[in-house]
Amino acid sequence: MKQMRIDRSSWAVLFLALVVVGCSKLEPVAPADDALLDGPVEGLSGEEHAAFLRGDVAFNDDVFHPGNGLGPVFVATRCASCHAGDGRGHPFTALTRFGQSDNTGNHWLDQGGPQLQHQAVPGHQPETLPAGAPSARLLPPPTTGLGFLEVVSDEDLLSWADPEDLDGDGISGVPNWINMEEYTTPLPGSVESAGRYVGRMGRKGSVYDLLQQTANAYAQDIGINSDLEPIDTYTGLQVDPEVSLATINDVVFYLRTLKAPIQRDRDNADVIAGESVFVNVGCAKCHRPEMTTGSSPIAALTNKAIRPFSDLLLHDMGAGLDDGYTEGNALSSEWRTPPLWGLGLSPNSQGGSYFLLHDGRAHSIEEAIDMHGGEAAASRTAFGALSATDRARLIRFLESL
């Protein structure tokens, strides 16, 4: 019998093939798209995608220091410090806002309000909370899907409001009518009332749009001034811009075009049953499951059906969640309904645990529900009366978001 002879080149090819196959099995598997909060929306043009990437770098990688404008007092050194993975913040990164207890405005602006800068560069002293100032600790919210929420029409928001509770269901959501900054421009379809506009960003809905949110965050969180926010928070004097308008616009575009969180296990029987329980106990009266965006200069955001589970309105949450501090026209007990999309991924950016509600006081979804009061008291009671099976289904549904 003839022996098969394999020359050296054939052995080399065989060895290389085995190495490639073996190494491929050792390569890490990329996370599923629904397991991540970051990433662009579908449908961006090449130019738009380039702007997204520039904003991504500025948001996540640009670190400020005294040499490029940090401080002199500040909260963080970069955007991603408070929004790891574009997710919810941790109590360690909580912001302290102070100075306003009712709708008459902030009366502590001359003492550092509305935000406490608790860190300082060498040679300067960080701010301390003035005695007697009303204040609240606010966890940084997730940043994904904000571009969709920004262009939900005012007409829709106002149609969901029921200030006098005319339908008698105990729910009376209201918008936070706010003064627009000079550098902001009304979005298409915006409704104006007595010189004020509907706010929808932030824990109290006290910010009009993502441009205002971004420019204010640079100034208040990092101590970085721009042409939009030229007043130094430390001296109160106008200073030269420390971040370009182009960079701010790139970050705004990045925030506008971050994808919306993707629900997981949507076809799971318990998840489907849990959503029915969610509706039946009344949670969906404030956490509206579905809405449609209006017109946007970004085609990928225009006329899109989304599932944020919010109505973007203010609701009185009762004495238990009343910190005695507010923003805009909101009562101190009123909070904007937080979108629930991405809820189940919160531990990924919070060190493996849940820190929920505006200040992170709830360490589980169940605790967060049990701390609801005011307009949500009836739903909290209904949740408490559920069977163990239905409670588990409801939590399973919320964890899928």
N, C-alpha and C positions, 0 to 999 in steps of 0.2 A: 504494500500500500504506500502511495506517495505521501510524504509529509507536506502539509501546507506551510509555505514559507511567507513570512510577513516582513517586509523590509523596514528599515528604521523610520522612514517617513510615515509609513502606515501606523507604526506604533505611536509615533508622535501625535498623529491626528486622533487616534483612539484615546490616548492619554489626555489630550486637550479636551476632548468631548466629555470624558468622565469628570474632569475638573470643573468644566462649565456647569454640567448637570448637578454635580455635588454642591457647588457654591450657590447655585440658584435656589437650592432648597434651604440654604442658610440665610438668604436675603430676607430682611424684614418685610412683612406684608403691609402694604399701604392701608391706612384706615379707610373704612367705607365713607362715602361722601356724607351719609346721614349721621356719622359719628363725629363730624367736625363742624364747627361754627364758621370758620373762616372760608374764604373762597369767593370768587365773583359770581354775580348773577349770570344766567345764560343769556346769550344774544348780544353781548357787547361787540362793537366794531373793533378793528385793530387799533385805531386811535384811542378808543375808550379803554381798551384793555391796557394800553401803555400808561394811560393816566391812572388807572387802578393800581398798577404795579408801582408807579412813583409814589402814590399815596400810601401804599402798603409799606414801603421802605421808610417813609417819613413817620408813619404812625408807629411802626414796630421797632425800627432800628435806630432812628435818630435819637441819640442821648445827649442831653444838654448838661453843661458844666459852666463854672464861672467864666471860662474863656470864650464861650459862645453865647453868653447871655443869661444863664441860669440865675434865678433869684433877683435880688438878694434873699427874699423869703419865698418859699415854695412848698408844694405838697409832694410832687414826684418829679423825676428827671426825664421822663418820656411818656408818651401816651399809653403805650402797652403796659406800663407799670401798674396801671389801675384796671386795665382791660386785657388780662392775659388770655391769649387765644380768642380774643374778641368776646369773651364770656363775662359772667357776673364777677364783681369784685369780692374780695375777702374782707373781713373786719379789719385786717391789718392795713388795707388800703382805703378805709372809709374816709369820706370827706366830712368835715364839720362846717355846717352852715349856721349863721347866727344873725340876729338883728331885727327880725320882723315877727310880730305876734298876731297881726291882723291885717286887714286890707288897706291900712293907712301907709304902708310902705316900710322900708328899712330905716330905722332910726339910729343905726350904729355904723353907718358908712364912714364916719370920721374916726372910728376906732378899729378899722380893719374889715368891717363887714363888706360883703355878705359871706365871705369864706375865710376860715382860719388857715393861715399858712404856718404849719407847725414845725417846719424845718427851715434852716438858714445856711447860707454859705459862710465860710470862716470870716470872722470879723463882724458878724451881724447876729442879732438875737431873733429867734423865731417868735411868732406872735403867740400870745396867750389869750384864752377866752376871757373877755371882760366880765367882771362880776355883774350878775343880774341880767345878762343878755340872753334872750330866748334862743335856743339852739337845738339842732338835731344832727345826728350822725346818719349819713346817707352812703350806702354802698354803691359803688359805680355800677350802673346797669350794663347788660350786654349790648353790644353795638351792632349785631347782625339784624338784617331786615329793616333797618331804620329808613332806608330810602323809599321803601314801599309805604311805610307809615306816614312819611312826610307828605305824600301826594294823595292820601285818602281825602276826598273832598270835604270841605267844611260843611257843605249841604248835608252830607251823610251824618257827620258828627252831630250837627244840630238837630237832625231828625231823631237821633237816639236820645237826646237830652229830654229830661222830664222834670224841670225844676220844682214844679208844684205837685209832683206825683199824681198826676191826673188819672192815671190808670189804677191807682190804689194798690200797687204791688210792693210798696215800701222802698222802691228804687227810684232815686231822683238825680241821676247823673247830670252834671253841668259842665260847661267848658270853662277854662280859665282864660278870661279876656285879658290880654296883656298889651303893653305898649311895645311897638316894634322898634328895634334899634335903627339908627339912621342908615346904617350900611346894608340893611336887609331890604329885600324887594318882595312885595306880595306875590305869592305863587298863584298860578292860574286857578280861578274859582274861589279865591279867598274872600271871606265875608268880613266886612268892617262894621263895627258898631261903636259910635261915639269916639272914633279915633283909635279904637283898639281892635286887636285881631285874636283869633283863636290860637292858643298855645297848645302844643301837643308833645313836646320833648321834655324830658326830665321827670323826676319823681312827682312833681306837682303840676306838670304840664305848663311850666312857666317860661319855656323857651319856644320861640317861633319856628326856627328851622335849624338845619345842621350847620349852616354857615355861622349863625350866632353861637351855637353850641361849641363849635370848634374854636372860634376866635376867643371866646370867653374862657375855654379850658386852657388854651395856651397862656392867657394872662393870669388867670386865677390859680391854676393847678401847677404851672411850671414857672411862672414869673417871667414869661416870654411875651414881649409886646410886639404889636404889629401895626400896620396902618389902620386897621379896623379897631383895635383896642390899644391906643397909644399912651394911655395913662398908667404910669408905674404904680403897682399896688402898694409899694413900700413908701415912696416919697409923695405920691399924689401928683407928680409932675409929668408933663408930656415928655416922652423920650423917643429917640430914633427907633425904627423898627428893628427887631432882633430875629424875626422870621419873615420871610418874603410872602407876599400875597399869593405868589404862584404856588408855594408850598402849602399854604392854607387851602387853596382851591384844590390841590391834589388830594389832601387829606379829606376834604369834604366829599370829593368825588369817590374816594375809596369807601367812605362810610355810606354814601348813597347807593353804592353798587355791591356792597357785601350781600351775599345771598341770604335768603330767609332760611331759618332752621328747618330741617327736613324731618317730618315725623317718622319714627321707626315702628316697625311691627304693626302697621296700620290695619292689616288684614287679620290680625290675631283676634280670636273670639272674645277674650277677656278685655282687650283694648276697645273693641267695638261696643261691648256691653258697658264698659266703664264710661264711655262718652255719653251713652244714654242716661246713666246714673248722674253724670255731671250736669246734664240738661235738666233732669227731673228734680234735682235738689235746688235748682235755681242759680247755679254758678254761672250759667251762660247768659244770664240777664246783664251782667257786667262784663264778663269775659266772653264777648261775642266770638263765636267760632270763625265766622267768615265775613269778609268784606271785599270790595273791589276798589282798586286804585283808580284815580282819575288821570288827568293828562300830566305828562312830565316831559321835559326836554330830552330825557333819556328814554329812548323807545323801549328798552328792555323793562322799564318800570310802568309803562302806560297800560291802563285797562287790564290789570292782572288780578285774578282771583287769589286771595291770600287767606291764611288761617292763623292769625296772630293771637286769638283769644283775648281780646281787649276791645273796649269801646273808646279808649283814649280820652275818656271824660273823668272828671273829679267825682269821688263818692265819699260821703262821710263814713269813716270807718270806726267811729266810736271813741270813747275816752281812753281805751286801752292802747290805741295807736296814735293818740294825740300827744305830740312832743312839745306843744306850745310854740312851735315855730312854723312859719309858712312863707310862701312866695307868691307874688302877684296878688290876684284877688281871691285865692283859695283860703278857706278856713284852715286853722291849724290841725283840725281833725280830718281834713279832706286830702285824699291821695288819688293821683291818676291811676286808673286800672292798669297794672303792669301786664304787658303781653306775656303769655305763658309759653309761647313757642321757644324751644330750647331749654325748657325747665329741667328735663331729665338729664341734660348734659352739664348742668350747673356744677356738680362736684368736680368735673374735669378742670375747672378754673378756680375752684375753691379749696384745693388741697385734699380732695377726696371726700369731703363732707358737704352737707347742705347748710348754707347760711341765707335764709330767706326773709322776706319782708324788707321794708326800706332800710333797716339798720342791721339786718342779719340776725335778729334775735331768735328766729325760729330755726331749729336744727333738723327739721324734717318737714315733709309736705303736710303730714298730719298736724304738727304743731302750728304751722302757718295757718291752716284752716281754722283750728281751734282758737286762734288769736284774732280772727275776724270779728268785728262788732259793727255797731251802727246799721247801715243799710244791708250789711252782709250777715247780720245776726240770724235771720230766718234760715239762710242756707247753712250756716254753721250748725244750727239746731237740727236741721234735716240730715246733715252729715252724721251727727252724733247718733241719730236714731236708726241709721242703716244697719242691716245685718252685716256680720263679719265678711261674708262673701261679697256683698256689694261695695263695702268699704275697700276691700282689696282690689276689686275691679276698677273702682274710681282711681285709686292710687296708681294702679298699673297703667291706666290710660294717661294720667298726668306724667308719669315717668317716660312715656313714649314720645312726649312732645319735645 
